[in-house]
């Protein structure tokens, strides 16, 4: 299977799930922002990758708007040069509207992550010649108020269904990419990778998540991550 085939199946399987309150809205950008995500896979997902960076799930002003993992709008449009039409979720929460590449809110996590990659590699072509970025789960979970709920905060029964689908998709994606190293962006992504990819010839590590909700990430996140990557033997040269 190709990355596109795996991703389409992932989206379709997740669309079959249902979630109870307090989750009131579930966004799947692999559906309404598919054109952007498909362009990302076609343009940058070709060929083997040495290292895969794995995030948890979309942010409301990042992938939820652009369909790209950690997809801060300015980065997607100006650096990745992806500017495709984004539709709207079937059921949209007014507190978290989707305006696609017209979104004026900046996703801090995405700005930090892709900003570091851009600083170190200069061009997308150079970055993607060795690296790729995925999200473990492509769904954004919202309460009626607009508050996010992470996959960790869902009931166990709901989490298990997500993990069954997303673990299988991750295994297939890593195999297609031929990656030798996977770096979890935060603890959750690392833990899911270790469980889903257990027994495979794959080195798994972790870097600090760039979320501004983390006090540690607000104290020289880039410097911390550079040190963590060096400890993993990962350099951008």
Secondary structure, 3 states (H helix, E strand, C coil): CCHHHHHHHHHHHHHCCCCCCCEEEEEEHHHHCHHHHHHHHHHHCCCCCCEEEEECCCCCCCHHHHCCCCCCHHHHHHHCCCCCCCCCCCCCCHHHCCCHHHCCCCCHHHHHHHHHHHHHHCCHHHHHCCEEEEECCCEEEEECCCCEECHHHCCHHHHHHHHHHHHHHHHHHHHHHCCCEEEEECHHHHHHHHHHCCCCCCEEEEECCCCCCCCHHHCCHHHHHHHHHHHCCCCCC
